[in-house]
Amino acid sequence: MGKNTGEGFRRGAVKGRTQFERPDGLYQKRDERTGEFMEVKQTPGPFKGVAKEPDGRDTENS
């Protein structure tokens, strides 16, 4: 299980989630199991520890 360290990085990956960059430049999370769209990151850059789509880091529908 991934944990935030409070020092600007996290240990371990976030499982069952992927992220992608939207046309407006913001990143959004997606649940791998249901395909449901989740949070949109309001600050620049991607979410920490979340796999980018597609990258094959997690198993199919993990």
MOGIHU-V903967 format. One record per backbone hydrogen bond with DSSP energy under -1.0 kcal/mol. CO is the residue of the C=O (numbers start at 1). NH is the residue of the N-H. If there is no record, write none. Layout:
CO;NH  CO;NH
This chain:
3;11  9;5  11;3  16;32  18;30  19;53  20;28  22;25  26;22  27;41  28;20  29;38  30;18  31;35  36;31  39;29  49;14  51;19  59;62
